Amino acid sequence: MNILKWLGGLVISIWLAAIIFRIGNSLIHNLITVAAIIFIIDLLYNKEKST
């Protein structure tokens, strides 16, 4: 699941760049939603793995 952390970090980086350079509002919303889903999946997977 390490790849999900990298992917989530990449999505958040793109989201921050979109805020800085004022790229489309719907793009920003979609990217932060995808990043949140990726981090939630990663957290759930790590909890299952540790038990």
HELIX and SHEET records of a PDB file:
HELIX    1   1 ASN A    2  PHE A   21  1                                  20    
HELIX    2   2 ASN A   25  SER A   50  1                                  26    
END                                                                             
